[in-house]
Amino acid sequence: MKRILWIGSIIAIFIIGVILVLQSGTSKERVSEQFAAHLFNYPLPAETSLITKYQFNGKNFIDGGGSGGYWNVVAIIALSSTLTRQEILAYYQGIEPFPYPKGKRAGVELEIYFEDNNEKVIIPAAGFYFRDKDKRMRTISTYLEEPDTQANQASATTKYFLQIASGFDYFLNID
C-alpha cells in the first residue's frame, strides 16, 4: 500500500513538473518580450535619439482581433532625428523582416509612422498601436511606392515611430 502511494506521488509530482515547464516555455509575456527585443535592440541611424519604447500584448487586440484565439504583440519605439524623411527611409529600406513570435522564421515587416501622418489606435486595458491617418499599415515599401511629397519640407527634427506587430497561438489558449 505504501509503495502504491509512493509511486502515485512520484507520478503526480512528475506530471505537475511537466505542466509547469510547458507553461513557462510558452509564457505569453516571455514570448512577447522576446519578440519586442528584436526591435528594441536594432541599431538606430546616426543623428537619431530614442524618445521611448513600448511593448503591448493581448488577445486579438490588433485591428479588431479576429478568430483563432491568437495572442497579439506589438513593439513600438518613438524616435527623434535630424535626418530627413528620405534619409530615414533609406536607412531602413534594406532591413530584413523580423522573426515571428515563438519562431525563428522571419517575416514580420517593419512599420514606420511619421509624426504628421499617424493615428494612435488605443485599445483600453491592452495598449495601443499605430496606423496612418487613412488607417493603413505603413511599411517601408509603401513609402517607396508613392510620389515624394515631403521632399521640400524643411524641419529641424523628424519625429517618427517604428513598429512591429504579430500574433501567435499560445498554450491551450488559456487567458
C-alpha positions in Angstrom: 0.0 0.0 0.0 2.8 2.4 0.9 4.6 1.5 -2.3 1.5 2.4 -4.4 1.1 5.7 -2.6 4.8 6.5 -3.1 4.7 5.7 -6.8 1.4 7.7 -7.2 3.0 10.7 -5.5 6.1 10.5 -7.8 3.9 10.3 -10.9 1.8 13.3 -9.7 4.9 15.4 -9.0 6.3 14.5 -12.4 3.0 15.5 -14.2 2.9 18.8 -12.3 6.5 19.4 -13.2 5.9 18.8 -16.9 2.9 21.1 -16.9 4.9 23.9 -15.2 7.8 23.5 -17.7 5.4 23.6 -20.7 3.5 26.6 -19.3 6.7 28.6 -18.6 8.1 27.6 -22.0 5.1 29.2 -23.7 4.5 32.2 -21.4 2.7 34.9 -23.4 4.7 37.6 -21.7 8.0 36.0 -22.2 7.3 35.4 -25.9 6.1 39.0 -26.3 9.2 40.4 -24.6 11.5 38.3 -26.8 9.6 39.5 -29.9 9.8 43.2 -28.8 13.6 42.8 -28.1 14.2 42.3 -31.8 13.1 45.9 -32.5 14.4 47.4 -29.3 17.9 46.1 -30.0 18.0 47.1 -33.6 20.7 49.8 -34.2 19.4 53.4 -34.8 20.6 55.6 -37.6 23.1 58.4 -36.9 21.7 61.6 -35.5 18.7 59.8 -34.1 17.7 59.5 -30.5 15.3 57.2 -28.7 12.4 59.0 -27.0 10.7 56.0 -25.5 9.7 52.4 -26.2 6.5 50.4 -25.7 5.5 46.8 -25.8 1.9 45.6 -25.5 0.3 42.3 -25.8 -3.2 40.9 -25.6 -5.7 38.6 -27.1 -6.9 39.6 -30.6 -6.4 43.4 -30.0 -4.7 44.5 -33.2 -7.0 45.6 -35.9 -10.1 44.3 -34.1 -8.7 40.8 -33.4 -10.3 38.1 -35.4 -10.9 34.5 -34.7 -8.5 31.8 -33.7 -7.5 32.9 -30.2 -4.2 34.5 -31.2 -2.2 36.5 -28.7 -1.0 39.7 -30.4 2.2 41.6 -29.6 3.3 45.0 -30.7 6.6 46.7 -30.1 7.0 50.4 -30.7 9.9 52.8 -30.4 9.4 56.6 -30.7 12.4 58.4 -32.2 13.6 61.9 -33.0 16.2 62.6 -35.7 17.8 65.4 -37.5 17.8 63.2 -40.7 15.3 63.9 -43.4 12.4 61.6 -44.1 14.1 60.3 -47.2 17.3 59.6 -45.2 15.3 57.7 -42.6 13.5 55.7 -45.2 16.8 55.0 -47.0 18.4 53.7 -43.7 15.6 51.2 -43.1 15.0 50.3 -46.8 17.2 47.2 -46.8 16.1 45.9 -43.4 15.4 42.2 -43.2 12.0 41.1 -41.8 11.9 40.3 -38.1 11.3 36.8 -36.7 7.7 35.8 -35.8 7.0 35.3 -32.2 7.7 31.8 -31.0 9.8 31.0 -34.0 13.0 31.6 -35.9 11.3 32.1 -39.3 11.4 35.8 -40.4 8.5 37.6 -42.0 7.4 40.5 -39.8 7.8 43.7 -41.7 8.9 46.9 -40.0 6.3 49.6 -40.0 7.1 53.3 -39.8 4.8 56.2 -39.0 5.9 59.8 -39.2 4.5 62.3 -36.6 2.4 64.3 -39.1 0.7 61.2 -40.6 -0.1 58.7 -37.8 -3.1 57.7 -35.7 -2.7 56.1 -32.4 -5.3 53.3 -32.1 -5.9 52.9 -28.4 -7.4 49.6 -27.0 -8.5 50.0 -23.4 -6.7 47.7 -21.0 -4.5 46.3 -23.8 -2.4 49.2 -25.1 -2.1 51.0 -28.4 -0.6 50.7 -31.9 -0.2 53.0 -34.9 -1.8 53.3 -38.3 -1.6 56.2 -40.7 -4.4 58.7 -40.9 -6.1 56.6 -43.6 -6.0 53.6 -41.1 -3.4 51.7 -43.2 -0.3 49.9 -42.2 2.8 51.7 -43.4 5.8 49.5 -44.2 8.9 50.9 -45.9 7.8 49.6 -49.3 4.5 51.6 -49.1 6.5 54.9 -48.8 8.8 53.9 -51.7 5.7 53.2 -54.0 4.3 56.7 -53.6 5.5 60.0 -55.0 7.8 62.0 -52.8 5.5 64.7 -51.4 7.8 65.6 -48.5 11.0 66.4 -50.4 10.9 70.2 -50.0 9.8 70.2 -46.3 12.5 71.6 -44.1 12.4 70.7 -40.4 15.0 70.7 -37.7 13.8 67.3 -36.3 11.8 64.5 -37.7 9.8 62.5 -35.1 8.7 59.0 -36.1 7.6 55.7 -34.7 8.9 52.2 -35.7 6.6 49.3 -35.0 6.5 45.6 -35.4 3.3 43.6 -34.7 2.4 39.9 -35.0 0.4 37.3 -33.3 1.0 33.8 -32.0 -1.0 30.8 -30.8 -0.5 30.3 -27.1 -0.5 27.2 -24.9 -4.1 25.8 -24.6 -5.4 29.3 -25.4 -5.9 29.9 -21.6 -6.5 33.6 -20.8 
